[in-house]
Amino acid sequence: MFVNRNPDPNAFPQFPNAAQLIQDNLIIFVITTVIGLAAGYFVLKNAGYAGMAGLITGIVAAIISAPMAAWYFGGVTGSGTDALVAAFRASGAGILDSTLAQGTVSDPFDKMTSFMLVWLIIQALPQRLLQRFPTARAAEDLKPIGKPVPNR
């Protein structure tokens, strides 16, 4: 049972679908997407598609999670980004608008960071280990980080 859950089913407003939500908040969505894509461009120079995949995953996660966070948790999920939701609420935005804005501001960068860390960990693995995996297509093309291991 959720602490802020109201047992009256008519007490909650009907939330619009994702397309309506994006349409109503188009400026916020476009601005944060452009900023994320600009950051992703610089990441792509060094990390291939890992950063861009993280940004896209973050945008999708923000769109999907905003209605759930607003409906089930009242916008307060217990994470550090609740301060962003509170700031957007204090500026006069509704609960759904605030959770969507928080998601589009923080989720793409969060996911991009996670994807980049995984990419860096994979890059740090020894060539010998990478070649043991059949799906490591580009294992031979990677530049060794340390001293190369001779083939036996």
N, C-alpha and C positions, 0 to 999 in steps of 0.2 A: 504494500500500500504506500502510495506517495504522500509525503507530508502535506504538500499544497494541493492535492487532488480534491476537487469539489465533487461530492456524490450526485449533485444535481446535473443531469446531462444537458439541460437547457441553459446552464450558466455560462458555458463556453461559446464564444462566437465561432461561426463557421469560417475556417481558414481557406483562402483561395488555393488553387492548385499551383504547381511550380511555375508554369508558364505565366499565370497571372501575377505571381509574386515577383518574377523577374521583370515583367512589364511595368509593374507599379514602382519598382526600385531600379529602373534601368540605368540611371546615372551612377548610382553606387556600384552596381554590378559592372558597368563598362569601365569606370575609373579603376576599380581594384583589379579587374582582369587585365587592363592595359599595363598597370604597374607590375603585376605578376609576370606578364609576358615579357616586359622589358628586362626584368630581373632574370627571367628564364633564358633570354638571349645571351646574356653574359655567362650564364651557367653552361649553356650548350657549347660554348667555345672550348671548354675544358672537360666536360663530363658527358659528352654525347647526348643521348636522349633521356638519361636518368632524371635530370632536372625538369625537363619539359613534361615527362610522364608524371612527376610529382605535382607539378602545377595543375595539370589537367585533373588528376585525381583529387586534388584539394578543392577545385571548383565544383566538381561533381559532389564531393562530400559535403560542401557547404550548402548546396541546393537541397540535398536529401536530408541533412540533419537539422536544418533550421525549423521546419514544421514540427519535427519530433521534439526538439528541445523546447520549443514554445508550448506545445500542447501538454506533454507529459511532465515537464519539469518547471514550467513557468519561466523558461529562459535561464534558470540557474542550475547548472550541471555540476558545480563543485570544482571547476577547473579555474586556472588563472585567468582565462578569457572572460570570466563573468564580469570583470571590471569593465571590459569593452561593452558588454550588453548593458550594464548599468549606465555607462556614459551615453550610449545611444538612446536609452530610455529617458535619461535626464534631458536630452536635447529635444524631446517631444515625440520621438518615434514610438510606434506601437511595439508590442512584444515580438510579434513575428518579424516586423521590419528590423528590429534591433538584433534578433538572433541571426537573420540573414546577413546583415551588415557585418556582424562579428565574424561569421563564418567566412565571408568573402575576404575579409581583411586578414584573418589569421590562418585559416586552413590551408590555402595554397602554399604558403611559406613553410608551414609545419610539415606538410607532406613532402615538399621539395627537399627540405633538410633531411628528412628520414631517407628518402631515395638516394640523396647524395652520400649519406653516411654508409649505406649499403654498398653503393658503387665504390667508395673508397676502400671499404673492407675487402671487396672482391678484388680490387686492383692490388691490394697488399698481399693476397694469397700467393704462395709459390706456384710457378709454372707447372711444376710436377704434379701438384695437387689439382690444379685446374684441368689438366689434360686427362685426368681420370674420369671426368664427367662427360658423357656422350653429347650433352647439349651445349657444351662449351665450344661453340663454333669458332670463335675468334681467339682461342687460347694461344694458338701459334703466332698470331699477329701482335699480341701484347708485348710491350717492351719489358724485359725483366727489371725488377726494382733493385735487386741485389746481385750478388755474384751468380752467374748462370750455373745450373746443375748439369754435369755432363750426362748424356744419354748412355744407358747400359745396354 
